[in-house]
Amino acid sequence: MRILVVDQEYLVAMEAERILQERGAYETQIAMPWELAKALKESDFDMILIDAMVVAAPECQGLIRQSGLPVVLLSFRSHDLDGVPEWPGAPVVPKPFDDEQVLQAVRAFPFDPETF
């Protein structure tokens, strides 16, 4: 599975990448928010692991919805942990990361992008 990891903080994205590569054998690519369009255009992904604040930006929402890819959201805000209304069904992983929570969210993969 190829996963695009997008976060405002490169070190946070690197931590998610480390977890996915070390414990899940996933292929990953990191993109900063301003690189999202380019990354989606140049590579094929199966999922996007993205910060909830980044995905709230209208231009990011449009790109992700167009891609049709499922998302797993990352957030340090406690009110996001019960779900983000604009992304119903998308799992939310709290920051700082717990390795198992990241892996569970990615492995569960129940989110169907057609439902929003």
Backbone as XML, in Angstrom:
<?xml version="1.0"?>
<chain id="A" units="angstrom">
  <residue number="1" name="MET">
    <atom name="N" x="0.847" y="-1.176" z="0.000"/>
    <atom name="CA" x="0.000" y="0.000" z="0.000"/>
    <atom name="C" x="0.890" y="1.236" z="0.000"/>
  </residue>
  <residue number="2" name="ARG">
    <atom name="N" x="0.586" y="2.179" z="-0.883"/>
    <atom name="CA" x="1.327" y="3.454" z="-0.933"/>
    <atom name="C" x="0.522" y="4.529" z="-0.215"/>
  </residue>
  <residue number="3" name="ILE">
    <atom name="N" x="1.174" y="5.180" z="0.734"/>
    <atom name="CA" x="0.504" y="6.185" z="1.549"/>
    <atom name="C" x="1.230" y="7.515" z="1.425"/>
  </residue>
  <residue number="4" name="LEU">
    <atom name="N" x="0.462" y="8.563" z="1.153"/>
    <atom name="CA" x="0.984" y="9.922" z="1.142"/>
    <atom name="C" x="0.769" y="10.503" z="2.532"/>
  </residue>
  <residue number="5" name="VAL">
    <atom name="N" x="1.843" y="10.999" z="3.142"/>
    <atom name="CA" x="1.784" y="11.593" z="4.475"/>
    <atom name="C" x="1.953" y="13.100" z="4.319"/>
  </residue>
  <residue number="6" name="VAL">
    <atom name="N" x="0.960" y="13.864" z="4.794"/>
    <atom name="CA" x="0.987" y="15.319" z="4.652"/>
    <atom name="C" x="0.781" y="15.958" z="6.019"/>
  </residue>
  <residue number="7" name="ASP">
    <atom name="N" x="1.725" y="16.801" z="6.402"/>
    <atom name="CA" x="1.615" y="17.525" z="7.666"/>
    <atom name="C" x="2.338" y="18.846" z="7.516"/>
  </residue>
  <residue number="8" name="GLN">
    <atom name="N" x="1.945" y="19.807" z="8.332"/>
    <atom name="CA" x="2.585" y="21.125" z="8.321"/>
    <atom name="C" x="4.005" y="21.070" z="8.865"/>
  </residue>
  <residue number="9" name="GLU">
    <atom name="N" x="4.247" y="20.086" z="9.702"/>
    <atom name="CA" x="5.562" y="19.919" z="10.328"/>
    <atom name="C" x="6.244" y="18.691" z="9.731"/>
  </residue>
  <residue number="10" name="TYR">
    <atom name="N" x="7.381" y="18.903" z="9.109"/>
    <atom name="CA" x="8.079" y="17.806" z="8.453"/>
    <atom name="C" x="8.465" y="16.705" z="9.440"/>
  </residue>
  <residue number="11" name="LEU">
    <atom name="N" x="8.877" y="17.086" z="10.634"/>
    <atom name="CA" x="9.271" y="16.078" z="11.626"/>
    <atom name="C" x="8.091" y="15.202" z="12.050"/>
  </residue>
  <residue number="12" name="VAL">
    <atom name="N" x="6.906" y="15.768" z="12.094"/>
    <atom name="CA" x="5.708" y="14.988" z="12.420"/>
    <atom name="C" x="5.432" y="13.993" z="11.284"/>
  </residue>
  <residue number="13" name="ALA">
    <atom name="N" x="5.538" y="14.464" z="10.055"/>
    <atom name="CA" x="5.342" y="13.573" z="8.915"/>
    <atom name="C" x="6.386" y="12.459" z="8.911"/>
  </residue>
  <residue number="14" name="MET">
    <atom name="N" x="7.618" y="12.784" z="9.280"/>
    <atom name="CA" x="8.674" y="11.776" z="9.345"/>
    <atom name="C" x="8.370" y="10.722" z="10.408"/>
  </residue>
  <residue number="15" name="GLU">
    <atom name="N" x="7.790" y="11.136" z="11.523"/>
    <atom name="CA" x="7.441" y="10.187" z="12.580"/>
    <atom name="C" x="6.355" y="9.229" z="12.098"/>
  </residue>
  <residue number="16" name="ALA">
    <atom name="N" x="5.350" y="9.755" z="11.424"/>
    <atom name="CA" x="4.299" y="8.887" z="10.864"/>
    <atom name="C" x="4.901" y="7.937" z="9.839"/>
  </residue>
  <residue number="17" name="GLU">
    <atom name="N" x="5.772" y="8.445" z="9.011"/>
    <atom name="CA" x="6.433" y="7.608" z="8.013"/>
    <atom name="C" x="7.244" y="6.490" z="8.681"/>
  </residue>
  <residue number="18" name="ARG">
    <atom name="N" x="7.967" y="6.824" z="9.723"/>
    <atom name="CA" x="8.767" y="5.830" z="10.445"/>
    <atom name="C" x="7.883" y="4.703" z="10.965"/>
  </residue>
  <residue number="19" name="ILE">
    <atom name="N" x="6.771" y="5.074" z="11.580"/>
    <atom name="CA" x="5.849" y="4.075" z="12.134"/>
    <atom name="C" x="5.341" y="3.155" z="11.022"/>
  </residue>
  <residue number="20" name="LEU">
    <atom name="N" x="4.919" y="3.753" z="9.936"/>
    <atom name="CA" x="4.356" y="2.963" z="8.836"/>
    <atom name="C" x="5.388" y="2.055" z="8.188"/>
  </residue>
  <residue number="21" name="GLN">
    <atom name="N" x="6.592" y="2.545" z="8.034"/>
    <atom name="CA" x="7.617" y="1.749" z="7.375"/>
    <atom name="C" x="8.188" y="0.672" z="8.289"/>
  </residue>
  <residue number="22" name="GLU">
    <atom name="N" x="8.427" y="1.000" z="9.547"/>
    <atom name="CA" x="9.028" y="0.035" z="10.466"/>
    <atom name="C" x="8.075" y="-1.073" z="10.879"/>
  </residue>
  <residue number="23" name="ARG">
    <atom name="N" x="6.829" y="-0.716" z="11.106"/>
    <atom name="CA" x="5.909" y="-1.678" z="11.685"/>
    <atom name="C" x="4.853" y="-2.189" z="10.726"/>
  </residue>
  <residue number="24" name="GLY">
    <atom name="N" x="4.693" y="-1.543" z="9.612"/>
    <atom name="CA" x="3.621" y="-1.958" z="8.731"/>
    <atom name="C" x="4.051" y="-2.308" z="7.323"/>
  </residue>
  <residue number="25" name="ALA">
    <atom name="N" x="5.320" y="-2.093" z="7.016"/>
    <atom name="CA" x="5.843" y="-2.381" z="5.684"/>
    <atom name="C" x="5.079" y="-1.638" z="4.584"/>
  </residue>
  <residue number="26" name="TYR">
    <atom name="N" x="4.667" y="-0.420" z="4.876"/>
    <atom name="CA" x="3.983" y="0.399" z="3.882"/>
    <atom name="C" x="5.000" y="1.238" z="3.132"/>
  </residue>
  <residue number="27" name="GLU">
    <atom name="N" x="4.698" y="1.541" z="1.881"/>
    <atom name="CA" x="5.519" y="2.453" z="1.109"/>
    <atom name="C" x="4.930" y="3.845" z="1.318"/>
  </residue>
  <residue number="28" name="THR">
    <atom name="N" x="5.763" y="4.798" z="1.660"/>
    <atom name="CA" x="5.260" y="6.136" z="1.979"/>
    <atom name="C" x="6.006" y="7.211" z="1.205"/>
  </residue>
  <residue number="29" name="GLN">
    <atom name="N" x="5.342" y="8.350" z="1.115"/>
    <atom name="CA" x="5.971" y="9.556" z="0.590"/>
    <atom name="C" x="5.480" y="10.716" z="1.438"/>
  </residue>
  <residue number="30" name="ILE">
    <atom name="N" x="6.362" y="11.604" z="1.785"/>
    <atom name="CA" x="6.001" y="12.794" z="2.556"/>
    <atom name="C" x="5.818" y="13.962" z="1.602"/>
  </residue>
  <residue number="31" name="ALA">
    <atom name="N" x="4.791" y="14.763" z="1.881"/>
    <atom name="CA" x="4.590" y="16.010" z="1.147"/>
    <atom name="C" x="4.179" y="17.084" z="2.144"/>
  </residue>
  <residue number="32" name="MET">
    <atom name="N" x="4.709" y="18.244" z="1.964"/>
    <atom name="CA" x="4.253" y="19.386" z="2.742"/>
    <atom name="C" x="2.937" y="19.856" z="2.109"/>
  </residue>
  <residue number="33" name="PRO">
    <atom name="N" x="2.108" y="20.597" z="2.841"/>
    <atom name="CA" x="0.802" y="20.990" z="2.292"/>
    <atom name="C" x="0.874" y="21.643" z="0.914"/>
  </residue>
  <residue number="34" name="TRP">
    <atom name="N" x="1.855" y="22.480" z="0.690"/>
    <atom name="CA" x="1.968" y="23.174" z="-0.591"/>
    <atom name="C" x="2.431" y="22.236" z="-1.719"/>
  </residue>
  <residue number="35" name="GLU">
    <atom name="N" x="2.832" y="21.013" z="-1.377"/>
    <atom name="CA" x="3.258" y="20.038" z="-2.371"/>
    <atom name="C" x="2.176" y="18.996" z="-2.690"/>
  </residue>
  <residue number="36" name="LEU">
    <atom name="N" x="1.023" y="19.123" z="-2.061"/>
    <atom name="CA" x="-0.036" y="18.124" z="-2.198"/>
    <atom name="C" x="-0.457" y="17.913" z="-3.647"/>
  </residue>
  <residue number="37" name="ALA">
    <atom name="N" x="-0.747" y="18.968" z="-4.350"/>
    <atom name="CA" x="-1.204" y="18.839" z="-5.744"/>
    <atom name="C" x="-0.154" y="18.136" z="-6.598"/>
  </residue>
  <residue number="38" name="LYS">
    <atom name="N" x="1.081" y="18.522" z="-6.446"/>
    <atom name="CA" x="2.167" y="17.915" z="-7.224"/>
    <atom name="C" x="2.309" y="16.433" z="-6.889"/>
  </residue>
  <residue number="39" name="ALA">
    <atom name="N" x="2.278" y="16.097" z="-5.605"/>
    <atom name="CA" x="2.425" y="14.697" z="-5.195"/>
    <atom name="C" x="1.290" y="13.841" z="-5.761"/>
  </residue>
  <residue number="40" name="LEU">
    <atom name="N" x="0.062" y="14.345" z="-5.690"/>
    <atom name="CA" x="-1.075" y="13.585" z="-6.205"/>
    <atom name="C" x="-1.011" y="13.424" z="-7.726"/>
  </residue>
  <residue number="41" name="LYS">
    <atom name="N" x="-0.454" y="14.413" z="-8.383"/>
    <atom name="CA" x="-0.361" y="14.369" z="-9.839"/>
    <atom name="C" x="0.744" y="13.418" z="-10.303"/>
  </residue>
  <residue number="42" name="GLU">
    <atom name="N" x="1.845" y="13.392" z="-9.572"/>
    <atom name="CA" x="3.028" y="12.656" z="-10.025"/>
    <atom name="C" x="3.085" y="11.205" z="-9.569"/>
  </residue>
  <residue number="43" name="SER">
    <atom name="N" x="2.324" y="10.833" z="-8.556"/>
    <atom name="CA" x="2.406" y="9.466" z="-8.030"/>
    <atom name="C" x="1.017" y="8.912" z="-7.746"/>
  </residue>
  <residue number="44" name="ASP">
    <atom name="N" x="0.932" y="7.598" z="-7.722"/>
    <atom name="CA" x="-0.308" y="6.922" z="-7.359"/>
    <atom name="C" x="-0.242" y="6.510" z="-5.896"/>
  </residue>
  <residue number="45" name="PHE">
    <atom name="N" x="-1.304" y="6.789" z="-5.168"/>
    <atom name="CA" x="-1.376" y="6.433" z="-3.756"/>
    <atom name="C" x="-2.651" y="5.642" z="-3.507"/>
  </residue>
  <residue number="46" name="ASP">
    <atom name="N" x="-2.653" y="4.922" z="-2.394"/>
    <atom name="CA" x="-3.831" y="4.178" z="-1.967"/>
    <atom name="C" x="-4.566" y="4.888" z="-0.844"/>
  </residue>
  <residue number="47" name="MET">
    <atom name="N" x="-3.872" y="5.814" z="-0.176"/>
    <atom name="CA" x="-4.433" y="6.483" z="0.997"/>
    <atom name="C" x="-3.623" y="7.746" z="1.280"/>
  </residue>
  <residue number="48" name="ILE">
    <atom name="N" x="-4.290" y="8.690" z="1.967"/>
    <atom name="CA" x="-3.609" y="9.898" z="2.422"/>
    <atom name="C" x="-3.733" y="9.974" z="3.938"/>
  </residue>
  <residue number="49" name="LEU">
    <atom name="N" x="-2.617" y="10.128" z="4.599"/>
    <atom name="CA" x="-2.551" y="10.367" z="6.034"/>
    <atom name="C" x="-2.240" y="11.848" z="6.162"/>
  </residue>
  <residue number="50" name="ILE">
    <atom name="N" x="-3.196" y="12.648" z="6.682"/>
    <atom name="CA" x="-3.065" y="14.103" z="6.581"/>
    <atom name="C" x="-3.551" y="14.797" z="7.843"/>
  </residue>
  <residue number="51" name="ASP">
    <atom name="N" x="-2.898" y="15.888" z="8.178"/>
    <atom name="CA" x="-3.282" y="16.699" z="9.329"/>
    <atom name="C" x="-4.671" y="17.289" z="9.108"/>
  </residue>
  <residue number="52" name="ALA">
    <atom name="N" x="-5.500" y="17.240" z="10.131"/>
    <atom name="CA" x="-6.886" y="17.723" z="10.030"/>
    <atom name="C" x="-6.955" y="19.211" z="9.717"/>
  </residue>
  <residue number="53" name="MET">
    <atom name="N" x="-5.996" y="19.983" z="10.184"/>
    <atom name="CA" x="-6.010" y="21.415" z="9.889"/>
    <atom name="C" x="-5.639" y="21.673" z="8.424"/>
  </residue>
  <residue number="54" name="VAL">
    <atom name="N" x="-4.759" y="20.867" z="7.877"/>
    <atom name="CA" x="-4.370" y="21.020" z="6.472"/>
    <atom name="C" x="-5.548" y="20.681" z="5.571"/>
  </residue>
  <residue number="55" name="VAL">
    <atom name="N" x="-6.209" y="19.590" z="5.874"/>
    <atom name="CA" x="-7.311" y="19.139" z="5.024"/>
    <atom name="C" x="-8.531" y="20.068" z="5.131"/>
  </residue>
  <residue number="56" name="ALA">
    <atom name="N" x="-8.547" y="20.944" z="6.119"/>
    <atom name="CA" x="-9.647" y="21.894" z="6.264"/>
    <atom name="C" x="-9.573" y="23.012" z="5.223"/>
  </residue>
  <residue number="57" name="ALA">
    <atom name="N" x="-8.396" y="23.239" z="4.662"/>
    <atom name="CA" x="-8.243" y="24.283" z="3.646"/>
    <atom name="C" x="-9.024" y="23.883" z="2.392"/>
  </residue>
  <residue number="58" name="PRO">
    <atom name="N" x="-9.852" y="24.792" z="1.867"/>
    <atom name="CA" x="-10.692" y="24.452" z="0.711"/>
    <atom name="C" x="-9.932" y="23.872" z="-0.470"/>
  </residue>
  <residue number="59" name="GLU">
    <atom name="N" x="-8.747" y="24.412" z="-0.773"/>
    <atom name="CA" x="-7.993" y="23.888" z="-1.915"/>
    <atom name="C" x="-7.524" y="22.453" z="-1.671"/>
  </residue>
  <residue number="60" name="CYS">
    <atom name="N" x="-7.178" y="22.136" z="-0.424"/>
    <atom name="CA" x="-6.774" y="20.762" z="-0.097"/>
    <atom name="C" x="-7.973" y="19.820" z="-0.143"/>
  </residue>
  <residue number="61" name="GLN">
    <atom name="N" x="-9.090" y="20.275" z="0.396"/>
    <atom name="CA" x="-10.297" y="19.441" z="0.348"/>
    <atom name="C" x="-10.641" y="19.068" z="-1.085"/>
  </residue>
  <residue number="62" name="GLY">
    <atom name="N" x="-10.597" y="20.053" z="-1.956"/>
    <atom name="CA" x="-10.926" y="19.806" z="-3.356"/>
    <atom name="C" x="-9.988" y="18.805" z="-4.002"/>
  </residue>
  <residue number="63" name="LEU">
    <atom name="N" x="-8.700" y="18.950" z="-3.758"/>
    <atom name="CA" x="-7.718" y="18.027" z="-4.331"/>
    <atom name="C" x="-7.938" y="16.604" z="-3.845"/>
  </residue>
  <residue number="64" name="ILE">
    <atom name="N" x="-8.195" y="16.468" z="-2.558"/>
    <atom name="CA" x="-8.360" y="15.133" z="-1.986"/>
    <atom name="C" x="-9.667" y="14.503" z="-2.460"/>
  </residue>
  <residue number="65" name="ARG">
    <atom name="N" x="-10.730" y="15.280" z="-2.466"/>
    <atom name="CA" x="-12.010" y="14.735" z="-2.951"/>
    <atom name="C" x="-11.894" y="14.323" z="-4.421"/>
  </residue>
  <residue number="66" name="GLN">
    <atom name="N" x="-11.194" y="15.113" z="-5.215"/>
    <atom name="CA" x="-10.986" y="14.776" z="-6.630"/>
    <atom name="C" x="-10.191" y="13.486" z="-6.778"/>
  </residue>
  <residue number="67" name="SER">
    <atom name="N" x="-9.240" y="13.276" z="-5.890"/>
    <atom name="CA" x="-8.396" y="12.084" z="-5.986"/>
    <atom name="C" x="-9.189" y="10.810" z="-5.702"/>
  </residue>
  <residue number="68" name="GLY">
    <atom name="N" x="-10.252" y="10.939" z="-4.889"/>
    <atom name="CA" x="-11.045" y="9.773" z="-4.520"/>
    <atom name="C" x="-10.365" y="8.866" z="-3.516"/>
  </residue>
  <residue number="69" name="LEU">
    <atom name="N" x="-9.254" y="9.306" z="-2.965"/>
    <atom name="CA" x="-8.507" y="8.482" z="-2.018"/>
    <atom name="C" x="-9.092" y="8.577" z="-0.614"/>
  </residue>
  <residue number="70" name="PRO">
    <atom name="N" x="-9.061" y="7.476" z="0.112"/>
    <atom name="CA" x="-9.468" y="7.520" z="1.510"/>
    <atom name="C" x="-8.424" y="8.277" z="2.329"/>
  </residue>
  <residue number="71" name="VAL">
    <atom name="N" x="-8.880" y="8.845" z="3.438"/>
    <atom name="CA" x="-7.978" y="9.612" z="4.293"/>
    <atom name="C" x="-8.030" y="9.103" z="5.732"/>
  </residue>
  <residue number="72" name="VAL">
    <atom name="N" x="-6.894" y="9.252" z="6.385"/>
    <atom name="CA" x="-6.794" y="9.111" z="7.833"/>
    <atom name="C" x="-6.310" y="10.469" z="8.307"/>
  </residue>
  <residue number="73" name="LEU">
    <atom name="N" x="-7.024" y="11.043" z="9.249"/>
    <atom name="CA" x="-6.703" y="12.379" z="9.742"/>
    <atom name="C" x="-5.796" y="12.302" z="10.968"/>
  </residue>
  <residue number="74" name="LEU">
    <atom name="N" x="-4.931" y="13.299" z="11.099"/>
    <atom name="CA" x="-4.045" y="13.442" z="12.246"/>
    <atom name="C" x="-4.397" y="14.749" z="12.929"/>
  </residue>
  <residue number="75" name="SER">
    <atom name="N" x="-4.470" y="14.755" z="14.263"/>
    <atom name="CA" x="-4.842" y="16.000" z="14.934"/>
    <atom name="C" x="-4.340" y="16.047" z="16.370"/>
  </residue>
  <residue number="76" name="PHE">
    <atom name="N" x="-3.963" y="17.244" z="16.785"/>
    <atom name="CA" x="-3.624" y="17.471" z="18.185"/>
    <atom name="C" x="-4.809" y="18.107" z="18.926"/>
  </residue>
  <residue number="77" name="ARG">
    <atom name="N" x="-5.876" y="18.445" z="18.197"/>
    <atom name="CA" x="-7.043" y="19.091" z="18.811"/>
    <atom name="C" x="-8.007" y="18.026" z="19.334"/>
  </residue>
  <residue number="78" name="SER">
    <atom name="N" x="-8.328" y="18.119" z="20.605"/>
    <atom name="CA" x="-9.170" y="17.092" z="21.235"/>
    <atom name="C" x="-10.557" y="17.010" z="20.596"/>
  </residue>
  <residue number="79" name="HIS">
    <atom name="N" x="-11.119" y="18.134" z="20.122"/>
    <atom name="CA" x="-12.460" y="18.086" z="19.535"/>
    <atom name="C" x="-12.488" y="17.368" z="18.188"/>
  </residue>
  <residue number="80" name="ASP">
    <atom name="N" x="-11.345" y="17.140" z="17.570"/>
    <atom name="CA" x="-11.302" y="16.387" z="16.319"/>
    <atom name="C" x="-11.321" y="14.878" z="16.547"/>
  </residue>
  <residue number="81" name="LEU">
    <atom name="N" x="-10.994" y="14.443" z="17.752"/>
    <atom name="CA" x="-10.800" y="13.018" z="17.996"/>
    <atom name="C" x="-12.079" y="12.203" z="17.851"/>
  </residue>
  <residue number="82" name="ASP">
    <atom name="N" x="-13.237" y="12.843" z="17.964"/>
    <atom name="CA" x="-14.507" y="12.148" z="17.771"/>
    <atom name="C" x="-14.935" y="12.144" z="16.307"/>
  </residue>
  <residue number="83" name="GLY">
    <atom name="N" x="-14.118" y="12.736" z="15.461"/>
    <atom name="CA" x="-14.426" y="12.792" z="14.035"/>
    <atom name="C" x="-14.495" y="14.225" z="13.547"/>
  </residue>
  <residue number="84" name="VAL">
    <atom name="N" x="-14.259" y="14.394" z="12.273"/>
    <atom name="CA" x="-14.301" y="15.710" z="11.640"/>
    <atom name="C" x="-15.509" y="15.713" z="10.708"/>
  </residue>
  <residue number="85" name="PRO">
    <atom name="N" x="-16.487" y="16.604" z="10.964"/>
    <atom name="CA" x="-17.749" y="16.581" z="10.209"/>
    <atom name="C" x="-17.585" y="16.590" z="8.691"/>
  </residue>
  <residue number="86" name="GLU">
    <atom name="N" x="-16.583" y="17.290" z="8.181"/>
    <atom name="CA" x="-16.387" y="17.361" z="6.729"/>
    <atom name="C" x="-15.865" y="16.041" z="6.146"/>
  </residue>
  <residue number="87" name="TRP">
    <atom name="N" x="-15.393" y="15.153" z="7.019"/>
    <atom name="CA" x="-14.833" y="13.868" z="6.585"/>
    <atom name="C" x="-15.476" y="12.743" z="7.383"/>
  </residue>
  <residue number="88" name="PRO">
    <atom name="N" x="-16.779" y="12.533" z="7.231"/>
    <atom name="CA" x="-17.461" y="11.512" z="8.022"/>
    <atom name="C" x="-16.863" y="10.121" z="7.782"/>
  </residue>
  <residue number="89" name="GLY">
    <atom name="N" x="-16.645" y="9.442" z="8.869"/>
    <atom name="CA" x="-16.107" y="8.092" z="8.791"/>
    <atom name="C" x="-14.602" y="8.006" z="8.726"/>
  </residue>
  <residue number="90" name="ALA">
    <atom name="N" x="-13.936" y="9.120" z="8.490"/>
    <atom name="CA" x="-12.474" y="9.102" z="8.432"/>
    <atom name="C" x="-11.912" y="8.961" z="9.838"/>
  </residue>
  <residue number="91" name="PRO">
    <atom name="N" x="-11.042" y="7.981" z="10.064"/>
    <atom name="CA" x="-10.443" y="7.841" z="11.387"/>
    <atom name="C" x="-9.549" y="9.034" z="11.712"/>
  </residue>
  <residue number="92" name="VAL">
    <atom name="N" x="-9.474" y="9.368" z="12.996"/>
    <atom name="CA" x="-8.624" y="10.467" z="13.460"/>
    <atom name="C" x="-7.618" y="9.898" z="14.452"/>
  </residue>
  <residue number="93" name="VAL">
    <atom name="N" x="-6.352" y="10.131" z="14.191"/>
    <atom name="CA" x="-5.273" y="9.674" z="15.060"/>
    <atom name="C" x="-4.731" y="10.874" z="15.818"/>
  </residue>
  <residue number="94" name="PRO">
    <atom name="N" x="-4.698" y="10.782" z="17.166"/>
    <atom name="CA" x="-4.196" y="11.919" z="17.938"/>
    <atom name="C" x="-2.676" y="12.064" z="17.850"/>
  </residue>
  <residue number="95" name="LYS">
    <atom name="N" x="-2.258" y="13.312" z="17.929"/>
    <atom name="CA" x="-0.834" y="13.645" z="18.048"/>
    <atom name="C" x="-0.578" y="13.992" z="19.512"/>
  </residue>
  <residue number="96" name="PRO">
    <atom name="N" x="0.565" y="13.693" z="20.072"/>
    <atom name="CA" x="1.631" y="12.898" z="19.491"/>
    <atom name="C" x="1.175" y="11.470" z="19.264"/>
  </residue>
  <residue number="97" name="PHE">
    <atom name="N" x="1.815" y="10.798" z="18.316"/>
    <atom name="CA" x="1.392" y="9.487" z="17.871"/>
    <atom name="C" x="1.686" y="8.381" z="18.865"/>
  </residue>
  <residue number="98" name="ASP">
    <atom name="N" x="0.764" y="7.467" z="18.888"/>
    <atom name="CA" x="0.992" y="6.152" z="19.477"/>
    <atom name="C" x="1.102" y="5.227" z="18.268"/>
  </residue>
  <residue number="99" name="ASP">
    <atom name="N" x="2.179" y="4.482" z="18.173"/>
    <atom name="CA" x="2.416" y="3.644" z="16.993"/>
    <atom name="C" x="1.215" y="2.775" z="16.653"/>
  </residue>
  <residue number="100" name="GLU">
    <atom name="N" x="0.656" y="2.140" z="17.671"/>
    <atom name="CA" x="-0.470" y="1.217" z="17.426"/>
    <atom name="C" x="-1.700" y="1.934" z="16.894"/>
  </residue>
  <residue number="101" name="GLN">
    <atom name="N" x="-1.953" y="3.154" z="17.367"/>
    <atom name="CA" x="-3.117" y="3.896" z="16.878"/>
    <atom name="C" x="-2.970" y="4.245" z="15.398"/>
  </residue>
  <residue number="102" name="VAL">
    <atom name="N" x="-1.767" y="4.611" z="15.004"/>
    <atom name="CA" x="-1.526" y="4.920" z="13.591"/>
    <atom name="C" x="-1.757" y="3.673" z="12.754"/>
  </residue>
  <residue number="103" name="LEU">
    <atom name="N" x="-1.170" y="2.575" z="13.169"/>
    <atom name="CA" x="-1.293" y="1.329" z="12.407"/>
    <atom name="C" x="-2.736" y="0.825" z="12.365"/>
  </residue>
  <residue number="104" name="GLN">
    <atom name="N" x="-3.450" y="0.931" z="13.476"/>
    <atom name="CA" x="-4.854" y="0.491" z="13.502"/>
    <atom name="C" x="-5.696" y="1.302" z="12.532"/>
  </residue>
  <residue number="105" name="ALA">
    <atom name="N" x="-5.501" y="2.620" z="12.516"/>
    <atom name="CA" x="-6.290" y="3.477" z="11.628"/>
    <atom name="C" x="-6.031" y="3.135" z="10.163"/>
  </residue>
  <residue number="106" name="VAL">
    <atom name="N" x="-4.782" y="2.883" z="9.830"/>
    <atom name="CA" x="-4.436" y="2.562" z="8.449"/>
    <atom name="C" x="-4.926" y="1.163" z="8.083"/>
  </residue>
  <residue number="107" name="ARG">
    <atom name="N" x="-4.771" y="0.228" z="8.986"/>
    <atom name="CA" x="-5.180" y="-1.150" z="8.704"/>
    <atom name="C" x="-6.691" y="-1.302" z="8.629"/>
  </residue>
  <residue number="108" name="ALA">
    <atom name="N" x="-7.411" y="-0.536" z="9.424"/>
    <atom name="CA" x="-8.874" y="-0.639" z="9.434"/>
    <atom name="C" x="-9.440" y="-0.249" z="8.074"/>
  </residue>
  <residue number="109" name="PHE">
    <atom name="N" x="-8.944" y="0.853" z="7.541"/>
    <atom name="CA" x="-9.258" y="1.288" z="6.187"/>
    <atom name="C" x="-10.725" y="1.158" z="5.813"/>
  </residue>
  <residue number="110" name="PRO">
    <atom name="N" x="-11.666" y="1.454" z="6.746"/>
    <atom name="CA" x="-13.078" y="1.303" z="6.396"/>
    <atom name="C" x="-13.649" y="2.506" z="5.653"/>
  </residue>
  <residue number="111" name="PHE">
    <atom name="N" x="-12.905" y="3.563" z="5.592"/>
    <atom name="CA" x="-13.424" y="4.809" z="5.055"/>
    <atom name="C" x="-13.629" y="4.716" z="3.543"/>
  </residue>
  <residue number="112" name="ASP">
    <atom name="N" x="-14.820" y="4.978" z="3.106"/>
    <atom name="CA" x="-15.150" y="4.980" z="1.684"/>
    <atom name="C" x="-15.307" y="6.422" z="1.227"/>
  </residue>
  <residue number="113" name="PRO">
    <atom name="N" x="-14.417" y="6.916" z="0.363"/>
    <atom name="CA" x="-14.487" y="8.318" z="-0.049"/>
    <atom name="C" x="-15.757" y="8.677" z="-0.789"/>
  </residue>
  <residue number="114" name="GLU">
    <atom name="N" x="-16.508" y="7.709" z="-1.252"/>
    <atom name="CA" x="-17.764" y="7.975" z="-1.961"/>
    <atom name="C" x="-18.885" y="8.382" z="-1.016"/>
  </residue>
  <residue number="115" name="THR">
    <atom name="N" x="-18.677" y="8.238" z="0.295"/>
    <atom name="CA" x="-19.754" y="8.505" z="1.236"/>
    <atom name="C" x="-19.886" y="9.962" z="1.651"/>
  </residue>
  <residue number="116" name="PHE">
    <atom name="N" x="-18.976" y="10.813" z="1.249"/>
    <atom name="CA" x="-19.105" y="12.227" z="1.650"/>
    <atom name="C" x="-19.574" y="13.079" z="0.528"/>
  </residue>
</chain>
